[in-house]
Amino acid sequence: MLETILLIARLLLALVFVVAGVAKLADLRGSRQAIIDFGVPAALATPFGILLPLAELAVAVALIPASTAWWGAVGALVLLCVFVAGIGNSLARGRKPDCHCFGQLHSAPAGGKTLARNAALAAVAGFVVWQGYHGAGPSAVGWLSSPSAARIAALVFGLVVLGLLVGGWWLLFQVLRQNGRLLSRVEALEGWRLASGAELSANGSAKGLPVGTQAPDFELPGLNGERLTLDSLCASGKPVMLLFTSSGCGPCTEMLPEIARWQEDLAETLTISLISGGEPEENRAKSSEHGLRDVLLDDRGVSDEYEVRGTPSAVLVRPDGTIGSSIALGGEAIGALVAYARGYAAAQREAMPVRGPELGEPAPDLRLPDLEGDTVDLEDFRGEKTVVLFWSPSCGVCQQMLPDLKWWEANPQEGVPKLLVVSAGTAEANKEMGLTSPVVLDQQFAVGQAFGAPGTPSAVLVDEEGKVASDLGVGISAVLELAGTRQEQA
C-alpha cells in the first residue's frame, strides 16, 4: 500500500511540474516578467525564465522511473522550497507580485493560498525524499507491466484523481477566460464613472487635487537634458499617469519593473511618466536598467503642487489637462489606478470618437505660432500640396522617423508635397530636432483634434486648394506614404 501511495505522490508531482513547465515555456515573456517581479535582476531574468521551466520538466521526467525517482523528489523539494521562500519574502515585504506559476493557464498575485499550495506540494516531495533512495516507490512503467487486482484498483483511483485535477484546471482556465471578459467590461464601466468626474475610490487613495480641476502645468528636465511639459505629455490625446517616485525609495525601486511593463503594454492607450526626486545619476542608472521612458527630474517641487504626500504615488490626468483621479498611494492603489485608466481610455474612445473632415472638405483652420513666435497660416501654402504632420518631440516613434524627415527635406523630388509640422513641446525641444520645414506649436493638440488625429505621429495631405486630399495616416509607414517618398538605403 505504501508503494502505491508513493507512486501516486510522484505522479501528482510530475503532473504539476509538467503543466507548470510547459505553460511557462509557452509564455516566456510573462515568465521573465514574473521573475523580475520577485526581485531577480533584469539581466538574469531571461536565462532564468528559460532554465526554470526546463528544470521543472526535468524533475517531472525524473519522478517516473524508480532509478531516478528519489533524485526527482529532491529536485522537486528544492524548487518548491525556493518558491516558498520567494513568495514568503515578498509577502513579508508587503508585495504580491504575479506568481505566473502556471503561465497563462493560471496567473494571479502571490498570496497566502499560493504559499500554502507550494508548501503542501513540498510536504509531498519531502515525504518521498524521507523514504530514502531505495524507498521512493516502484517505477511507474514497471508497476504497470505486472498488474494485479490491487494495482488495477489503485491505478483506477489514481486516474480518477488525475482526471479530476486535469478537469479542474480546464474548468479554472475557462472561468479565468470568462472573468477576463468581465474584467474588461468592469474596467470600461469604471472608466465611464471616472470620465464623469467621480473620484477614484481605492485602498491607499489620498484626496489630492479635486477631480476636474486644471492640473498644474510644469516644465521639467528629462534624464538626457531635454525638457518636457505637461502639455507635451498630453499632446498624444491619451490620458497621462504621473507617477511620483524617488531614487531613494525602496518601494519605488521594487515597482520599476512593473512600471516598465505598463509603459510597454499600455503605450497605445496611456502615457505613463515618472516624476522622480533624488540624485539624477541614480535615476539615470535605474531608468537604464529597467528600460523606462519619460522619466523627469522633480527639481522644483511639482509633487507638492499636486499635493502628493508620499512615494510611490500616482495621479491620472485627462487628455484635456484636467485631474482625472485622486492620488493613489502605494503599489496596490497604483495598480488599481492603472486598471481604471485603461477603462477610462476605452470609454473615451467609445464615447468620444475622433472624427476629422471628410475627403474633399476644406481643411480646418490652422493659425499657429512658429518657433520664432511668428504666426503661420495654412492659407500660406495654397497652390502646393502640403503634408500636415502631427508630432511631438517626446514621442519615441516620432524620434525614430526623424532621419526619414531630414532625408525628405534634403532630397526634394518633383511632385512631392511640402511638409508642415504641427508639434507639441517647447520651442527649444523642437529646434533641437534640426528640421528645416516650418514647425508650428500646438501645445493643447487642438488643431490635431480638429483634423481627427488620434495621436503622434500622424499626418494628412492637403491639396493645392486647401482641401483634405487623403485619409489620416497614422505611424511611420503611413506618413511616408502620404509624402510619396522613401529614403533610399545605400
N, C-alpha and C positions, 0 to 999 in steps of 0.2 A: 504493500500500500504506500509505504514511504517513497519507493521508487516512482510510483505513478504521480504522487504529489510533486516530487522534484522535477519530473519531466514536464508536467503541466506548468509549473512555475517558470521553467526555462522557456517553454513555448510562448507563455504570456509575455515574458521579457523580450523574446525575439520578435514577436508581433509588434510590440510597442516601438522597438528600435528600428524595425524595417519601415513602419509607417512614418516615423519621425525623420529618418534619414532620407527616404525618397521624397517626402514633402519638402524638406529643406533644399534638396538639390533642385527641385522644380521651381523654387523661388529663392535663388541665390542672393538677389538684391535685398529682399526682405530679411534673409538670414544675416547678411552682412550688417544691415542697419540695427538688428536686434543685438548683435554682438557689441556694436559701438555703444548702444544704449545701456548696456550692462557694464560699461567702463573700460572696455578694451580699446587701446589706441587705434585710430583710424587706419594707420599704416599696416596694422596686423589684422584688421578685420577681414580683408579679402581672403588671405590664406586660411585663417581660422574658419571663415564661412564655408570653405570647401572641405577642410580637414575634419570638421566636426561631424557632418553627415556621413562622410566616409568611415569615420571611426564608429559611428552608430551602426552602420551596415556591417562592418567587420565584426562587431560584438554580436549582432544578430546571427551571423553565419557561424561564429564560434560556439554559440549556445546549442547548436543542433547535435553534432557528434559527441559521443561520450569522451573521446580523447582530448577534446578542447573545451568541453562544457565548463569545467572549473575556471579556466582562464577567461572564457567568455563572461562568466558570472563576475569575476574580479573586474574585468573591463567595464561591465555594466554598473557595478557598485562604485567604481571610481568616477565615471561620468555623472552618475546620479548624485554623488556627494558634491561634485563640482557645481552641478545645477543648484542643489540645495544651498550651498554656501553663497553662490552668486545671488540667488533670489533673496536669501535671508539678509545679506549685506545691503541690498537695495532697499528692502523694506525697513531695515533699521535706520537708513538714512532718509526715510520718508519718500522714497521714489517707487513708482510702479511702472517700470518700462514694459513694453510689449514683449512677452516671452517668446513668441514665434515658435513655440515648442513643436507644433505640427504644421509648419508652413502656413499656406493659405487655407488648409482644412480647418484649423482652429488656432487663432492668434488673438490673445487677449492680454490686458495688463496683468503682470505677475502679482499675485496676491496670496492670501492665506491658503486658498484652495490649491493653487499651483504648488506651493510649498508642501502641502500635505500629500498631494498626489506623488510628487517626486520622492518624498520621504517614505511613503508606502512601498513604492517600487524598489527603493534602496533596501528596505527591510526584506523584500522578497529575494533580491540579489544577495543580500547578506546571509539569508538562510541557506541558499545554495552553497555559498562560499564556506559557511560554517561546517558543512558536511564533509569538507576536505576534498582533495584532488581525486581520490578513488571513490568518493561517496556522493558525487554530484548527480547520480542517476544514470539510467541507461541511454544509449544512443537512440534517437528518435527513429532512425532508419531501421536499426536492429530490432528495436522494440516492436515495430510494426510488422517485421518479417516473420515473427513467430507468434501469431495471435492465439489468445485463449479467451474463454468466456469473460473472465475478469478484465482482461486487457481490452476486449472489444467494448465492454460496458464503460470502462474508463475512457476509451477513445471517443465513444459516443458523447459522454459527458463533456469531455474536453472540447469536442467540435461544437457542441451546443453553446458552451461558454464563449468560444472564439466567435461563433456566429452572432451571438448577442453583442459582443464587443464591436464587430465589424458593422452590424446593423445600427448600433448606437452611434458609431462615427458617421455613418452615412446620413442618419436622421439629423445628427447635430450639424452636419455640413449643409443640409437643406434648410434647417432652421436659421443658420447663420446667413445664408444667401437671402432668405426672406427678410430677416432682420436688417440686412444691408439696404434692401429696397426701402423698408420702413424708415430707417435712419435717414436716408436721403430726403424722404418726404418730410420728416420731422424737421430736419435742418432747413429745408426750404420754408416751412411754416414759421420757424423761428426767425428766419431772415425777413419774412414779411413783417413780423412783430417788431424786429429791430428797425426795419426801414420806416415803420410808422412812428418811431420816436420813443418807444419804450426803452427803459434802461435794462441792461443785461443783469440778470439775477443769477449768480452762481457763487458757490462756496469760494471764499477768498476775494470777492469783489470789494472794491472800495469805491466811494462815491465819485471822486474826481470832478471834472467839469460837467455841467449839465448837458445831457444829450440834446443835440440840435443846435447848440451854440457854435459860433465860429471857432475852429481850432486855432490856437496861437501859431502864427507863422514863424519860421526860423530859417536861418541860413548857416549851415554847419559844415566844417571841413570833413572830407572823407579820408580814408587811410592813405590815399595816394596824392593828396594835395588838392583834389577837386573840391568844390563847394556845392552842396545841394540844398534846395529849399523844399518846403512842404508842397508848394505849387508844382515843382518839377516831379515830385513823387506821385502827385495826384493826376499828372498830365495824361497818363495812360487811360484814364477813365475807369480804373479799378479802385475798389476800396483799399485803403492803406492801413496796415497794422504797424504801429510804432511800438517797438519792444525796448524797454528801458533796462539796461544791464550795466554791469561794472566789471572791469577786468579782475578785480579782487574779490568778487562774489562767487563763493563755491557753488551754490545752486544755479547761478547763471551759467557757469562753465559746464555743469552737468547737462544743461539744456541745449548747448550749442549744436551737438549732432542732430537733435530733433528739429531745431530751428532750420538747419541746413536742408533737412529733408522736406520741411514745409516749403521752403523757398523753391525747391526744385519741383515738388509735386503740384504746388498751387500757383505756379508762375503765371498761368493763363487767367486766373481769376482773382488773385490777391497779391498786392505788393507788400512785402514784409521788410521793414527797415529797422536796424538796430541803432539805438542812440545810446552810446556807451560812455561811461565815465572811466577814470583810471588812466594809466600810462599808455600813450599811443603805441609804443613798441610791444607791450603786452597784448593790446587789442589787435595789432597787426599780425602777431605770431598766431594767436588763436583763430583769427579770421582765415589766415592762410591754411592752417591745419585742417579746418573743417569745410573750407570752400564757401565761406559766407559772402554774400553780396550786400551792397547798400548799407555798409557799416559807417556810421557817423560818430564823430567825437563830440561829446557834450561839453564844449568849452565855455558855455555861457549860461548854464543852469536852465536848460529847456525843460528838464524834468520837473523843476519847481513850477514853471508856468503851467504845466499840465496837472499839477497837484499830485505828483507821484510821491509816495511816502516810503517806498522800499523797492528793492530789486530781487528777482526779476518781476517786472510789471509790464502790462501792455494795455493799449487802448486802440479802438478802431476809429479811423477817420474816413468819412464817406467821400466819394469822388468829388462832391461839391465843396469839400474843405470843412465840413461841419463834424462835430463829435458824434460818433455812432454807437458808443457803448460807455459803460462805467469802466473804471480802472480794474483790470484783472491782476491780482497779486498772487504770485506763486505758480508753480508748474501746472497743477491741476486746473486752476482757474484760467490760465493762459490757453491750455489745451481746449477747454470749453469755448473760449472766445474764438479760437481758430475754427471750430465747428460752426459757431454762429456766423462767423464771417463768410464761410463757404456757403451757408444757406442764404445769407443776405445777398451775396453776389448772384446766386441762382435766381432769387426772387426779383432782383433788379433787372436781370436780363429778360425775364418773362413779363414784368410789369411795365418796363420802360424800354422796349426795343428801339435800338438806334436806327433811324431812317434818314437818309440823305436825299438830295434831289435825284430825280429820275434822269435817264439818258435824254439829252436834248433840251433839258431845262436850264435856265440861266444859273450859273454858279452863285452860291451865296456871297454876300458882301464880304470882302476881305480888305480891311484897312488896319494895318498893324505897324508898330514901330520896328525899325531895323536895329542892328547892333549899335548904330551911332545915334539912335533916337529920332531919326527921320521917318516920316510916315510913308509906307509903301502900300499902293492900292493895286488890286488885281486888274483894274481897268488899265493900268500902265502896260500890261502885257498883251493888250488887244493887238491882233494882227499876226500873232505867232502862237503855236501850240505850246502849252506850259504844263509840266507835271507839278502839281501841288503836293509836296511831301510833308507828312506829319511826323514829327521827330522829337526826340528828347536825348540830350547828352548823357543822361543817367540810364538810358535803355541799353542793355547789353547787346541785344540783336541789332540795334542801330549802329553801335560801335563796330560790329562785325562787318557791316556793309559799307563803312566809311571809305575803305580803299576803292570800292567799286564806284562810289560817287566821285571821288577825286579823279579816277580814270575817265569817267564820263565827262567831267569838266575839262580835262586836259586833252581829250581827243574828240573834239566836236565833229559830228558827221552830218551830212546833208539829210534833211528831213527829220532829224532827231529833235524832240521838243526841248525847250528851255526848262530850267529847274528853279522852283521857288520853294524854299524850306520854311515851314511853319513849325517853330520849335518852342519847347518849354525850356526851363533852366535859365540861368543868368546870362547876361551878355558876355561875361568873361568866359564862362564854360563853353559857349557857342563859338567864340572867337578861337579858342584853343583847337577846335576841330580843323581849322585851316581850309574851309570851303571858300571858293571864290564866287559862287552863286549867291543871290540875295537870300538872306536869312532874316526872318521876322519873328518877333516874340509873341507867343500866345500862352501866357502863364496859366490861365484858367482853362485852357483847352476848349474855349468857347467856339472858336472857328472850326476846330476839329469836330466838335459835336454837330455843328451846323452842316458840315459835309457828310455826317454819318460815320466818321472814323471811330472804330471801336478802341483804338489804341495806337501804339507806335511799334515799328514803322508801318505806315500805310500811306497810300497815295491815290490820286485821281487825276485823269487827264482832262484839261480844259482846252477847248478848241480856240481858233482864231477869233471867234465871235463872243467868247466868254461863256460858252455853254458847256455843260458836262458832256464829255465825249467818251467816257468809259465807266465801267463798274469800279467800285472801290477795290483796290488791290492791297492785300494785307500780307506782310512778310517780304523777305529779301527778293525771292524769285518773282513774285507778283509785281513788286515795284520796278524791278529792272525790265520786266516785260513791257510795262507801260512806257518806260523810257525808250524802248526799241533799240537798245544797245546792250552789249555784254562785253566784259573785259576779255580780251583775247589772252590766253595764257601762253607764255613762251615755251 
